[in-house]
Amino acid sequence: MTEKIEPNASGEDQALVGPDPSLLIVDDDLPFLRRLARAMESRGFAVEIAESVAEGIAKSKARPPKYAVVDLRLGDGNGLDVIEAIRKGREDTRVIVLTGYGNIATAVTAVKLGAVDYLSKPADADDVYAALTQRPGEKADVPENPMSADRVRWEHIQRVYEMCERNVSETARRLNMHRRTLQRILAKRAPR
């Protein structure tokens, strides 16, 4: 897929985006990807889209973007690989990780690789735009509700899973859990 969408924004949006409006959005949910691309285009970005890790890496190597929104779980791999490729091509890219499988461990890994923010799906275009154009030193809003017990358990499992370099057998051993049970937990979305 080689779809490129040209910017069409107000002067205020263009001032926040800056002189280089290039934005790469990598997500395997095509309807969501196209909606987000149109919304970001209307806010002043020159959008390029990719539906896979391989396509995201190829596009980031061909023309490293100033901004990127990368889904964490893609059909052909992990979005963290795309972030690494973007960082190799351009260190000043503002990368936002967008995922329905959010957890603290992957958020920390994403930030270590250079992501500036981590948004859980469903995030709307306004959330993505705010994260992309946030000024250095500005702080994100603190969540109103604390994590549920199920969410804390999920976060712990994800943290151990990342510590074990995403090895299901080793993670199950460390958590004293059956491997198939762990696989079922990992396949589900994060609880609220």
ChimeraX attribute file (.defattr): number of C-alpha atoms within 10 A of each C-alpha:
attribute: neighborCount
match mode: 1-to-1
recipient: residues
	/A:1	8
	/A:2	9
	/A:3	10
	/A:4	14
	/A:5	18
	/A:6	16
	/A:7	18
	/A:8	16
	/A:9	16
	/A:10	11
	/A:11	11
	/A:12	10
	/A:13	16
	/A:14	17
	/A:15	12
	/A:16	17
	/A:17	21
	/A:18	13
	/A:19	9
	/A:20	12
	/A:21	19
	/A:22	22
	/A:23	27
	/A:24	26
	/A:25	25
	/A:26	28
	/A:27	27
	/A:28	20
	/A:29	13
	/A:30	13
	/A:31	10
	/A:32	13
	/A:33	18
	/A:34	16
	/A:35	13
	/A:36	23
	/A:37	24
	/A:38	18
	/A:39	18
	/A:40	24
	/A:41	22
	/A:42	18
	/A:43	23
	/A:44	24
	/A:45	28
	/A:46	21
	/A:47	25
	/A:48	24
	/A:49	26
	/A:50	23
	/A:51	20
	/A:52	23
	/A:53	27
	/A:54	16
	/A:55	17
	/A:56	26
	/A:57	20
	/A:58	16
	/A:59	21
	/A:60	24
	/A:61	17
	/A:62	10
	/A:63	14
	/A:64	23
	/A:65	26
	/A:66	22
	/A:67	23
	/A:68	27
	/A:69	26
	/A:70	29
	/A:71	30
	/A:72	26
	/A:73	19
	/A:74	19
	/A:75	12
	/A:76	12
	/A:77	13
	/A:78	15
	/A:79	27
	/A:80	23
	/A:81	18
	/A:82	26
	/A:83	28
	/A:84	16
	/A:85	20
	/A:86	30
	/A:87	21
	/A:88	12
	/A:89	15
	/A:90	15
	/A:91	11
	/A:92	13
	/A:93	21
	/A:94	22
	/A:95	28
	/A:96	25
	/A:97	25
	/A:98	25
	/A:99	22
	/A:100	16
	/A:101	18
	/A:102	22
	/A:103	20
	/A:104	16
	/A:105	17
	/A:106	20
	/A:107	20
	/A:108	15
	/A:109	13
	/A:110	23
	/A:111	17
	/A:112	10
	/A:113	17
	/A:114	20
	/A:115	23
	/A:116	18
	/A:117	19
	/A:118	25
	/A:119	19
	/A:120	15
	/A:121	12
	/A:122	11
	/A:123	13
	/A:124	14
	/A:125	16
	/A:126	13
	/A:127	11
	/A:128	21
	/A:129	19
	/A:130	12
	/A:131	19
	/A:132	22
	/A:133	15
	/A:134	17
	/A:135	10
	/A:136	7
	/A:137	6
	/A:138	7
	/A:139	8
	/A:140	10
	/A:141	6
	/A:142	7
	/A:143	7
	/A:144	6
	/A:145	7
	/A:146	10
	/A:147	13
	/A:148	11
	/A:149	11
	/A:150	12
	/A:151	15
	/A:152	17
	/A:153	14
	/A:154	21
	/A:155	20
	/A:156	16
	/A:157	21
	/A:158	23
	/A:159	19
	/A:160	19
	/A:161	23
	/A:162	18
	/A:163	13
	/A:164	15
	/A:165	11
	/A:166	13
	/A:167	12
	/A:168	19
	/A:169	17
	/A:170	16
	/A:171	23
	/A:172	20
	/A:173	12
	/A:174	13
	/A:175	15
	/A:176	10
	/A:177	12
	/A:178	13
	/A:179	16
	/A:180	12
	/A:181	10
	/A:182	19
	/A:183	13
	/A:184	9
	/A:185	14
	/A:186	16
	/A:187	9
	/A:188	11
	/A:189	12
	/A:190	19
	/A:191	15
	/A:192	12
